[in-house]
Amino acid sequence: MKSEHEKYRNRIDLLQGTLDMLILQSLQWGPQHGYGVSQALRARSGEVLQVETGSLYPALHRMERQKWIAAEWRQTEQNQRARFYKITAEGRRQLATDRSKWNTMVAAIASILEA
């Protein structure tokens, strides 16, 4: 039987993994700065998903350390300096793995709900 700590850790991993997958997917649409990532996720989800900066930037930094994304400083359309992120080849492989796991999870949950 899992301890409370293990249950909590699994929940955090699931949430973190889902956020990572969504960020990687948004970067498939092209390089973006952090605010652009959050706005793309918000818009594509019909305003349902709102990623707070306190979750977004630690995820971006973690994903950069894992080499799933790369970053560079550039100017925004408003002529402000911002860090732009792009998905790497390793990030594309990770996204494919995450999507496969996600699809398996969604199918499992759907089979339970439809029973």
Beta strands, then each sheet from edge to edge (+ up, - down):
strand 1: 32-33
strand 2: 69-75
strand 3: 81-87
sheet 1: 1+ 3- 2+
end
